[in-house]
């Protein structure tokens, strides 16, 4: 899946949570102006609802993702 990081530049921390609020992944990425998306594989996760929380100096963006198998 591709996650769009609107208006977030520089170092961006990504946290992934399952629908119960458990953190299942946490990583940093470098986001340059004009390149505002990243690809994340959901293959290792079961079907369900996940939340991606991206935090940078500009603020926080939260995305809800539904994985169906």
Secondary structure, DSSP 8 states (H G I E B T S, - for coil): -EEE-TT--EEEEEEEEETTS-EEEEEEEEE-TT--EEE---TTS-SEEEEEEEEETTEEEEEEEEE--
